[in-house]
C-alpha cells in the first residue's frame, strides 16, 4: 500500500516536472519570438509602451503616464530593466497565467477548461492583450490576497495587498474591507505582522516618491473611462446627483460587507471590485477583465442561470468587432461608454444581491468572530456543482 502511494506521488511529481519544463520552454520560445516584432509600429502594447517608457531603467517619470502608487510600483520596476519586447512578452505570459489560475478548480477538468475559455475568449481579455496594462498583475494579486487571508499567511497577504493596489481604481474598496476583516476577525499576531510589513513598505516608498505621485494625481484629468462619474458627466447628469450615486454605491457595498460573514468569497471580492470601478473617478474598459476573471466567470460556472447573462454582456462588443453593426458600441463614436458603465452596474447589483442573500444568515455573530477565526478557514464544498476546491 505504501509503495503504491509512493509510486502515485512520484508519478505526479514527474508529470509536474515535465509539464513545468514544457511550459518554461514554450515561454522562452515565445519571448525569443517577440524580439522580431516592432511593437512601436504595431497595434499591440499600446498601454505597455507608455508604462515602460515611464519606468524605463528604474527611473519613474510620474508625469509621463505613471499613476500607480509607489508602494506597488516598486514590485514592477524589475521589468523596466528589460527591453520593451521582453517585458511585454512577460506581461503577456502573466496574462495567460492569470486566465488559467483565476478559474476555480473542479473535479471534472471540462469545467476548468470551460472557465478558461470563457475568460480567454472574452472581449475584455482581447482588450488586455492589445493594450497590455497591469490587470494581469492585479488578478494574480487579488487571488493571492484571498488565499493568504483564508490560510492566514501574513507575508503573502501583506505583499499581495500592496501589489493589488497597482490599479487602485479596481481594488480600493476590496483593500479597505480586507483590512477591516483582518483587524476584526484575524488573530492579533497575524494582524500585527501584516501591519508591520505594510507600514514599512508604504512608509519607505512614500518617502521615496510620495510627493511626485500625489502631484501627478492632483493634475490628472479624469475625463475618460467607464466609471459612473465620467459617463454620467458626459451624459449631462448633475454633478450632485453623480456624487450622491457614488456615495450610495460605496455605502451599500460596505454595509453588505459589514453585515455578512468575515470570509472572502469570489462573489464578495467581485462585489467590491465592481463597486470600486463604478465609484472611482475613472476606470478603463480593460480593467473589467479583473471583475470578469475574479467573480463573473466563476459565478457563471456555479450559478449559470445568473452568471451566464453577465458573461454575455461582457462580450457584447463582439457585435461591432464582427461588423454586425456600425460601431454602435464604440467607446468614442458610439454608446460603448454607457454600455460598459451599465455592465459594471449590472454586475455590482447581481453580486451585491447574491452576497447579501447568501450571508445574511451568518450576520449575527460579530462578538464571536475572533474566537471562530483562530484557525485557517476552509470553504465548504458545493455539493450541487462539481467544485473540488474553491481558491477563494
C-alpha positions in Angstrom: 0.0 0.0 0.0 2.8 2.4 0.9 4.7 1.5 -2.2 1.6 2.2 -4.4 1.1 5.5 -2.7 4.8 6.4 -3.2 4.6 5.4 -6.8 1.5 7.5 -7.4 3.2 10.6 -5.8 6.4 10.0 -7.8 4.4 9.8 -11.0 2.5 13.0 -10.2 5.8 14.8 -9.4 7.3 13.5 -12.7 4.4 14.7 -14.7 4.5 18.1 -12.9 8.2 18.5 -13.7 7.7 17.5 -17.3 4.7 19.9 -17.6 6.7 22.7 -16.0 9.6 22.2 -18.3 7.4 22.2 -21.3 5.7 25.5 -20.2 9.1 27.0 -19.5 10.4 26.0 -22.9 7.3 27.4 -24.7 7.5 30.6 -22.7 11.2 31.2 -23.5 10.5 30.5 -27.2 7.6 33.0 -27.1 9.9 35.6 -25.5 12.5 35.0 -28.2 10.0 35.3 -31.0 8.8 38.7 -29.8 12.2 40.2 -30.4 11.4 40.2 -34.1 8.3 42.4 -33.6 8.4 46.2 -33.9 5.9 46.9 -31.1 6.0 50.7 -31.6 4.8 50.3 -35.2 2.2 47.7 -34.3 -1.2 48.0 -32.7 0.0 45.9 -29.8 1.2 47.0 -26.4 -0.3 50.5 -26.6 -0.6 50.9 -22.9 2.6 49.0 -22.1 4.7 51.3 -24.2 3.5 54.2 -22.1 4.1 52.3 -18.8 7.5 51.0 -19.9 8.7 54.4 -21.1 7.5 55.9 -17.7 9.6 53.4 -15.7 12.5 52.8 -18.1 15.7 51.8 -16.3 14.0 52.0 -12.9 13.6 55.8 -13.2 9.9 56.5 -12.7 8.5 59.5 -14.5 5.3 60.2 -12.6 4.2 62.9 -15.0 4.5 60.6 -18.1 1.6 58.3 -17.6 2.5 56.5 -14.3 -0.3 56.9 -11.8 0.1 53.7 -9.7 1.1 54.3 -6.0 4.9 53.9 -5.2 4.4 51.0 -2.8 3.0 48.9 -5.7 5.3 50.2 -8.5 8.5 49.1 -6.6 7.4 45.4 -7.3 7.2 46.1 -11.0 10.4 48.0 -11.5 12.5 44.9 -12.4 10.6 44.7 -15.7 11.8 48.3 -16.5 15.3 47.0 -16.8 14.3 44.6 -19.6 13.7 45.6 -23.2 10.3 46.7 -24.3 9.7 43.5 -26.2 10.9 41.2 -23.4 8.9 43.0 -20.7 5.8 42.9 -22.9 6.2 39.2 -23.6 6.4 38.6 -19.8 3.3 40.6 -19.2 1.5 38.7 -22.0 2.5 35.4 -20.3 1.4 36.7 -17.0 -2.0 37.5 -18.6 -2.3 33.9 -19.8 -1.3 32.7 -16.4 -3.9 34.9 -14.7 -6.6 33.5 -17.0 -5.6 29.9 -16.1 -5.4 30.3 -12.4 -8.4 32.5 -12.0 -10.8 29.7 -12.7 -11.7 27.7 -9.5 -10.6 24.0 -9.6 -13.2 21.4 -10.4 -13.2 17.6 -10.2 -14.1 17.3 -13.8 -11.5 19.1 -16.0 -14.1 20.0 -18.5 -15.4 22.7 -16.2 -12.0 24.1 -15.7 -11.5 24.2 -19.4 -14.8 26.0 -20.0 -13.9 28.6 -17.4 -10.5 29.2 -19.1 -12.2 29.5 -22.5 -14.8 32.0 -21.1 -12.1 34.3 -19.7 -9.5 33.8 -22.5 -12.0 34.4 -25.4 -13.7 37.4 -23.7 -13.7 40.9 -25.2 -12.1 42.1 -22.0 -9.1 39.8 -22.4 -8.8 40.8 -26.0 -8.5 44.4 -25.0 -6.0 43.5 -22.4 -3.9 41.6 -24.9 -3.9 44.5 -27.3 -3.3 47.2 -24.7 -1.4 45.3 -22.0 -1.7 47.1 -18.7 -1.4 45.9 -15.1 -4.7 43.9 -15.0 -2.9 40.5 -15.0 -0.9 41.5 -12.0 -4.0 42.8 -10.3 -5.8 39.5 -10.9 -2.9 37.4 -9.5 -2.5 39.7 -6.5 -6.2 39.6 -5.7 -6.2 35.8 -5.9 -3.2 35.7 -3.6 -4.9 38.0 -1.1 -8.0 35.7 -1.0 -5.9 32.6 -0.4 -3.5 34.2 2.1 -6.4 35.6 4.1 -8.1 32.2 4.3 -4.8 30.4 5.2 -3.6 33.2 7.5 -0.3 33.7 5.7 0.8 37.2 6.8 3.8 37.8 4.5 2.0 36.8 1.3 -1.2 38.6 2.4 0.7 41.9 3.1 2.7 41.8 -0.2 -0.2 40.8 -2.3 -2.3 43.5 -0.7 0.3 46.1 -1.6 0.7 44.8 -5.2 -3.1 44.7 -5.9 -3.2 48.5 -5.4 -1.3 48.9 -8.6 -4.7 49.7 -10.1 -6.3 51.4 -7.1 -9.5 52.2 -9.1 -10.1 48.4 -9.2 -9.3 47.4 -5.6 -9.6 50.3 -3.2 -12.8 49.0 -1.6 -11.5 45.5 -1.5 -8.4 46.6 0.3 -10.4 48.6 2.8 -12.7 45.7 3.6 -9.9 43.2 3.8 -8.0 45.4 6.2 -11.1 45.7 8.4 -11.8 42.0 8.3 -8.2 41.3 9.3 -8.4 43.7 12.2 -11.8 42.3 13.4 -11.6 38.6 12.7 -7.9 37.5 12.3 -5.6 36.6 15.2 -3.8 39.6 16.7 -0.4 38.2 15.7 -1.5 37.9 12.1 -2.8 41.5 12.0 0.3 42.8 13.7 2.7 41.1 11.3 0.7 42.4 8.3 0.6 45.9 9.7 4.4 46.0 10.2 5.1 44.8 6.7 2.6 47.1 5.0 3.5 50.0 7.2 7.3 49.7 6.5 6.8 49.3 2.7 4.3 52.2 2.5 6.5 54.5 4.6 9.7 53.9 2.7 8.1 54.1 -0.7 6.2 57.2 0.2 9.4 58.9 1.4 10.9 57.9 -2.0 8.2 59.1 -4.3 5.1 60.1 -2.4 5.1 63.7 -3.4 5.6 63.4 -7.2 2.9 60.7 -7.2 0.4 62.9 -5.3 1.3 65.9 -7.6 0.5 63.7 -10.6 -2.8 62.7 -9.3 -3.7 66.3 -8.4 -3.1 67.4 -12.0 -4.6 64.4 -13.8 -7.7 65.0 -15.9 -10.4 62.4 -15.0 -12.5 62.9 -18.2 -12.4 59.4 -19.8 -13.3 55.8 -18.9 -16.3 53.9 -17.8 -16.8 54.9 -14.2 -20.2 56.4 -13.2 -18.8 59.9 -12.7 -17.2 60.1 -16.2 -20.1 58.5 -18.1 -22.7 60.5 -16.2 -21.0 63.8 -16.8 -20.8 63.1 -20.5 -24.5 62.4 -20.5 -25.1 65.7 -18.8 -26.1 64.4 -15.4 -25.9 66.9 -12.5 -22.6 66.6 -10.5 -24.5 66.5 -7.2 -26.6 63.5 -8.4 -23.5 61.7 -9.5 -21.7 62.2 -6.2 -24.8 61.0 -4.4 -24.9 57.9 -6.6 -21.2 57.2 -5.8 -21.8 57.6 -2.1 -24.8 55.3 -2.3 -22.8 52.6 -4.2 -20.0 52.7 -1.7 -22.3 52.9 1.3 -24.4 49.9 0.2 -21.3 47.9 -0.7 -19.6 48.5 2.7 -22.9 47.8 4.6 -23.3 44.4 2.9 -19.7 43.5 3.5 -20.0 44.5 7.2 -23.3 42.7 7.8 -22.1 39.5 6.2 -19.6 36.9 7.5 -15.9 37.6 7.6 -14.9 35.2 4.7 -13.7 36.5 1.4 -15.6 34.7 -1.3 -15.2 35.3 -5.0 -18.7 36.9 -5.1 -17.8 39.3 -2.3 -14.5 40.2 -4.0 -16.3 40.8 -7.2 -18.9 43.0 -5.5 -16.1 45.2 -4.0 -14.3 45.4 -7.4 -17.4 46.3 -9.3 -18.3 49.0 -6.7 -14.7 50.3 -6.9 -14.8 50.6 -10.7 -18.2 52.3 -10.6 -17.4 54.8 -7.9 -13.8 55.6 -8.8 -13.0 58.9 -10.5 -12.1 56.9 -13.6 -11.7 53.3 -14.8 -10.9 51.9 -18.1 -12.5 49.2 -20.2 -9.7 46.6 -19.9 -9.9 46.9 -16.1 -13.2 45.0 -16.3 -11.1 41.9 -17.0 -10.3 41.7 -13.3 -14.0 41.6 -12.4 -14.7 39.0 -15.1 -11.9 36.7 -14.0 -12.4 37.0 -10.3 -16.2 36.8 -10.0 -18.3 36.8 -13.2 -16.9 33.6 -14.8 -16.9 31.6 -11.5 -20.5 32.8 -11.0 -21.4 31.6 -14.5 -19.9 28.1 -13.8 -21.5 27.7 -10.4 -24.8 29.5 -11.0 -25.2 29.5 -14.7 -28.8 30.9 -14.7 -27.4 34.1 -13.2 -23.9 34.3 -14.3 -24.2 33.4 -18.0 -26.1 36.6 -18.7 -23.3 38.7 -17.3 -20.7 36.8 -19.4 -22.8 37.6 -22.5 -22.9 41.3 -21.6 -19.1 41.3 -21.1 -18.8 40.1 -24.8 -21.4 42.3 -26.4 -18.7 44.4 -28.1 -18.0 41.5 -30.5 -21.1 42.7 -32.3 -19.1 45.6 -33.5 -15.9 43.6 -33.9 -17.5 41.3 -36.5 -19.1 44.4 -38.2 -22.6 43.3 -37.4 -23.4 47.0 -36.5 -21.9 50.3 -37.5 -19.7 50.8 -34.4 -22.7 51.1 -32.2 -20.7 50.1 -29.1 -17.6 52.1 -30.0 -16.1 53.8 -26.9 -15.6 57.1 -28.8 -18.2 57.2 -31.6 -21.0 55.1 -30.2 -22.6 54.0 -26.9 -19.7 51.9 -25.6 -19.1 54.1 -22.6 -22.7 53.9 -21.5 -22.8 50.2 -22.2 -19.8 49.3 -20.0 -20.9 51.5 -17.2 -24.2 49.7 -17.4 -22.4 46.3 -17.4 -20.5 47.3 -14.2 -23.7 48.4 -12.6 -25.5 45.1 -13.5 -22.5 43.1 -12.2 -22.5 45.1 -8.9 -26.2 44.7 -8.4 -26.1 41.0 -9.1 -23.1 40.3 -6.9 -24.3 42.5 -4.1 -27.7 40.8 -4.0 -26.0 37.4 -4.1 -23.7 38.2 -1.2 -26.5 39.7 0.9 -28.8 36.7 0.4 -26.2 34.0 1.0 -24.6 35.7 4.0 -27.5 37.3 5.9 -27.9 34.1 8.0 -24.4 34.5 9.3 -24.6 38.2 10.3 -25.4 37.8 13.9 -22.1 36.7 15.5 -19.7 39.7 15.4 -18.8 39.1 19.1 -17.6 35.6 18.3 -15.7 36.4 15.2 -12.2 36.4 16.8 -12.8 33.1 18.5 -14.2 31.5 15.4 -11.3 32.6 13.2 -8.3 31.4 15.3 -7.7 28.6 12.8 -7.5 28.9 9.0 -10.9 28.8 7.5 -12.0 26.2 5.0 -14.5 26.9 2.3 -17.5 24.4 2.4 -17.8 22.1 -0.6 -20.5 22.9 -3.0 -22.3 19.5 -3.5 -24.6 20.8 -6.2 -21.8 21.6 -8.6 -18.6 19.8 -9.3 -16.3 22.0 -7.2 -13.4 20.3 -5.7 -11.7 23.3 -4.2 -12.5 27.0 -4.4 -9.4 29.2 -4.3 -11.3 31.9 -2.5 
